[in-house]
């Protein structure tokens, strides 16, 4: 019910703003303003959509997390929906979302919130730092420069408790037990 009331309040406010703008600049001026904002918005949406996809591709190729790029792409899509909705307030909100610095700030906040929410649901994690390959020298594996591909890598994982049933059945390699995480 509160969502319906908010939607009705938004529609009433949007109509009121359209009437005020129409009274100020006339019907043809209002119509021209809506058409121009749609055309400019469509161009900006196309341009920023391509930029957002390029940022996502760069993040994927570099191997870094792309939460902010995904959130930025979602804000571009939201701007597209707002441009389709006729009205001055929705067009203004869409154009604000299409400004790259504004979108980046909102996307970083949304990505950080999503990561925190996901981490809270996943439970505790263990980070293994500097694990060397078997037969390494010292407690942390071979010294740097010995060609060890594992030296200095950080491996993150989720803590899982093993069932006694799991310890008796072989894993996909035929050795040891399988691990259940859920």
Phi, psi and omega in degrees: 000318179297327179293319179296318178296319178296319179296317178296320178296319178297314181298317179297317179295318179297317179295319179299316179295319178298320179295316180297315180293320178297322177292327182285316187246358180088165183296314181294323177296318178296316179298316178297319179298318179294320179293315180297318180294325177292318180293312179297319178296320178295319177296314181295322179297317178296314181296311182288329176297317177296318180296320179296318177294323178294319177297319178297317178297318177297319179295319180293318180292326181278350177082011179266158180300144185243029181299316181294323179292321178295315178297321177298319177297324178292325177292326176295318178296319177298320177298321177298318178295318180295330178289331179288326180289121181289134178152159182281320182292319179292323178294318178297316178297320179296316180295326176294318179294335181277353176284118187306315180297322178295315181296321179297317179297312179297320181293319178297318178296316180295319180294317179297320177296318180293320179294317178298317180295319178293320179294324180294327180280333185284334182091192185291149176235159178241135177246124178257119184251131174067033180287126180268167177287161179304142179083017181285173181262124177082178185290339183250019178090190183291161179291158180300144178094357178273007177081015179284119181291343182267350186296125176081004179279147176253126181244119179256144179207175180251139179287129179230138177268136181272138172276153175296327178297324182291327184290336181275337183263141182288154176274191184296340178268355181085005179235146175069189183258162176276163184241131175254137180246002183214000000 
